[in-house]
Amino acid sequence: MTERRWAGIGLLVVTLVAALVIAGLDGARVAGTASMTPGVRAPVVGECLVSLTDKSVATAGVGRPASWPVVGVSEDRVRFAGCSSGPRIGEVVGQQRYSRQSWNVEADIAWCQRLYDDQRAQEGNRYQDATAGLWKPSTGQRLLAVHSRPAVDPAAPSWAACVLVAPNLEQYSGPHVRARVQAPAPAPFGLCLAGTANERWVSCADRHRTQELGEGTGAPMTARDAIETCRSLVARMTGMSDITAGGRLLLEVVGGSTDGGGGETAAGTLNPRHSSAGSASCRLSVIGEARLVATLIGVGDDALPLG
């Protein structure tokens, strides 16, 4: 009888302990209303912008895409995530923190613009030996300045992020273009034109006839210099051993000739008319009815992205 009584007491103790453990797993419950801390964690360099709800920012700029200014947007309109989560709109390339509240959007935009200018200068230096200073690469990146929204407490910290985005804010997969030829750049990166008769800038992810690979720096150039350095730049940026792809592509230089002469050379065609951008343009164009559907930057000797 005594053994049964002690067994019953032991079973009761075990049951009570199990009940307490299970309750602890669910967490302690307290009265009140749940609330989230205002603002989001500051993104770090290398994270990706995966959504943007500010339609005014998504509106295409006026004129040449490469000249579109850096614009600012609040953290309320964006969402960041790891770059392995799928398609993204852009990637964080710079971030700065403030010890107190800072709501100087113009200063954040100016800081992001300086990062863009530095990046463009580095690209130009990378191709200096190929271009003789006549061309700067056309890669189509844009930058977006994202700033944290203000907090009630003026002493609370704040932040700003500079985000590299595709030319028309398209979604894309894979890392952004870094002017390398080890692998193709994401499809939208670059500056592309719809066709010969319609020199309208379009996304390089859409069907297009022409892609600009270089914009003139403003330095005087003869027809021969323009063609030779344009060809050198295109070869470096695309990684193609034959930039005509067996006769399917034509190298073109539009504008930029000081001798006033157009004509053809073994390397390509120089047209003395001015481009819609009003400056010299180093291009590759499809011959015939086929159209490109992705950038040629880094395509190498893989099949042309035709569609």
GIZI-V666795 format. One record per residue. N is the residue number from 1. D_LAST is the distance of its C-alpha to the last C-alpha in Angstrom with 2 decimals. Layout:
N/D_LAST, N/D_LAST
//
This chain:
1/88.51, 2/87.95, 3/85.05, 4/83.36, 5/83.88, 6/82.27, 7/79.37, 8/78.82, 9/78.93, 10/76.41, 11/74.00, 12/74.35, 13/73.61, 14/70.49, 15/69.24, 16/69.86, 17/68.10, 18/65.03, 19/64.91, 20/65.06, 21/62.27, 22/59.93, 23/60.75, 24/59.98, 25/56.51, 26/55.73, 27/56.89, 28/59.77, 29/59.61, 30/60.98, 31/61.52, 32/59.32, 33/55.83, 34/52.82, 35/51.00, 36/48.19, 37/48.66, 38/46.99, 39/43.90, 40/41.49, 41/41.62, 42/40.43, 43/37.06, 44/37.15, 45/35.00, 46/32.11, 47/31.82, 48/28.78, 49/28.47, 50/26.97, 51/27.72, 52/28.68, 53/30.43, 54/31.47, 55/29.38, 56/30.93, 57/29.55, 58/26.04, 59/26.22, 60/24.23, 61/26.61, 62/27.60, 63/26.53, 64/24.85, 65/23.40, 66/25.25, 67/28.47, 68/28.36, 69/31.58, 70/32.22, 71/33.19, 72/35.39, 73/35.20, 74/37.76, 75/37.47, 76/37.87, 77/34.30, 78/32.55, 79/32.46, 80/32.29, 81/31.83, 82/31.32, 83/27.92, 84/27.79, 85/27.75, 86/23.98, 87/21.55, 88/23.27, 89/23.22, 90/25.21, 91/27.80, 92/31.49, 93/32.37, 94/35.91, 95/38.73, 96/42.27, 97/45.16, 98/48.14, 99/51.56, 100/52.17, 101/50.24, 102/48.11, 103/46.48, 104/45.65, 105/42.01, 106/42.07, 107/43.29, 108/40.51, 109/37.88, 110/39.66, 111/39.74, 112/35.99, 113/35.41, 114/37.54, 115/35.44, 116/32.32, 117/34.22, 118/35.40, 119/31.94, 120/30.68, 121/33.78, 122/33.19, 123/29.65, 124/31.17, 125/33.89, 126/31.55, 127/29.98, 128/33.24, 129/33.86, 130/30.49, 131/30.71, 132/34.47, 133/34.41, 134/32.33, 135/29.10, 136/28.35, 137/25.02, 138/22.53, 139/21.28, 140/21.25, 141/23.59, 142/25.86, 143/29.09, 144/30.81, 145/34.57, 146/35.65, 147/39.41, 148/41.71, 149/43.52, 150/47.24, 151/49.86, 152/53.33, 153/55.01, 154/54.70, 155/55.40, 156/52.43, 157/49.71, 158/46.31, 159/43.07, 160/39.97, 161/36.58, 162/34.01, 163/30.45, 164/27.36, 165/24.46, 166/20.81, 167/20.51, 168/20.06, 169/21.69, 170/18.57, 171/19.12, 172/17.89, 173/19.00, 174/20.69, 175/22.98, 176/22.38, 177/21.68, 178/24.95, 179/24.03, 180/24.11, 181/22.04, 182/23.08, 183/19.89, 184/16.64, 185/17.41, 186/16.19, 187/12.81, 188/14.64, 189/17.18, 190/17.25, 191/17.71, 192/14.85, 193/15.25, 194/13.47, 195/14.41, 196/17.44, 197/19.50, 198/18.70, 199/19.36, 200/18.76, 201/18.08, 202/15.24, 203/14.14, 204/12.01, 205/10.46, 206/9.30, 207/7.03, 208/9.37, 209/10.71, 210/13.47, 211/14.78, 212/18.54, 213/20.07, 214/23.65, 215/26.05, 216/29.35, 217/32.41, 218/34.59, 219/36.36, 220/37.09, 221/34.93, 222/35.23, 223/32.37, 224/32.77, 225/33.04, 226/30.00, 227/27.79, 228/29.32, 229/29.11, 230/25.61, 231/24.52, 232/26.54, 233/25.10, 234/21.44, 235/22.38, 236/24.14, 237/21.59, 238/18.56, 239/20.74, 240/19.19, 241/21.94, 242/20.31, 243/18.62, 244/17.44, 245/15.51, 246/17.45, 247/17.23, 248/13.53, 249/14.41, 250/17.49, 251/19.88, 252/21.41, 253/24.44, 254/25.17, 255/28.82, 256/31.28, 257/33.19, 258/36.98, 259/37.90, 260/36.15, 261/34.53, 262/30.95, 263/29.89, 264/27.95, 265/28.75, 266/27.56, 267/25.63, 268/23.74, 269/24.51, 270/26.74, 271/26.81, 272/29.98, 273/28.81, 274/28.38, 275/25.22, 276/25.11, 277/26.37, 278/29.38, 279/29.20, 280/27.92, 281/24.25, 282/22.77, 283/19.09, 284/16.21, 285/14.14, 286/11.48, 287/13.48, 288/12.52, 289/10.15, 290/6.75, 291/5.76, 292/6.05, 293/5.87, 294/9.17, 295/12.36, 296/13.46, 297/16.91, 298/18.18, 299/15.19, 300/17.86, 301/17.32, 302/14.74, 303/11.50, 304/9.28, 305/6.75, 306/3.78, 307/0.00
//
